[in-house]
Amino acid sequence: MPGGDTLISVFHLRNYKTKNLAGLTRAMRALAAGGEGTMLQIIGVGSPSDIAACQALVGTAPNIGLAGPGPAAGKKPLRS
């Protein structure tokens, strides 16, 4: 992908349904299964329940990271 291989989405994690995080996760898993090196970095804040819901959707997807202040920080840091 010209210019980089990381998609970045910034939103308050309470809006994960509106942002279709479930669909994004399915798409990113399909890309990973097909050997694509594309990453999705989600940057946001939220309540502990918002964070838990997002982490549950993302699960162990190898190409999705959550970053932001609080408990979500450090799950998968931004790559340089």
N, C-alpha and C positions, 0 to 999 in steps of 0.2 A: 504494500500500500504506500504510495508516494507520500512523503511527509510524516510518516510515523505509523505505528500499528496499535495505538491506544485510543479508545473512545473514552471521553470523560463526560459524566452526567452529574450535575450538581443540583440537589433538591433536598428539602426537609424530608426525612425518612417517613414521616407520617403519610406522605403522599405516594408511597410505593405502589399502591393500586392504580392511582391515576397515571403514574409514570409507566405502568405495565411492567413492573420488575419481573413478574413471572414470565412474560413473553420474552423479555430481554435475556433472562436466564436460559430459557429454552434455546434461543437463537445462538447464544454464546457457547452453550454446550454442543450444539450442532457444528459450529465452526471449529471447536476444539477437536471434536471427533473426526472432522475432515482434514485435520492436520494444519489448520490455519493458526497463525501466531497472534491473531488479534486479541487484545485485552480490553476489558471494560473496567474502568475505575469509577466507582460511585463515591462521591464526596457529599457528605451531609451530616446533619445532627438529628437527634430525636430522643424520645423518651426510651427508657429501657425496653418497653414493650415494642416500640417501633424498631429499635435495633434488633431485637430478638426475631421479629417477624422477617426482617430483611435478611438476617443471617440464615434463617431457616430456608428461605427461598433460594438463596445463593448456595447454601450447603458447601460442598467441597469442590465446586466448579473451579478448575485450575486457572481459568482466565478471567475471573471476576474478583476485584478487590473492593473492600469497603474502607473508607478513610474518613476521619473527622474527629472532633473532640469527643472525649468520653470513652465509654466501653468499646465503641467501634474502632477507635484509633489503633493502628498497628495490626489489624487483622491481616491485611496484605498491603504494604505501603506502596505508594506511587513509585514507579520505576523511573530512573533518571535516563 
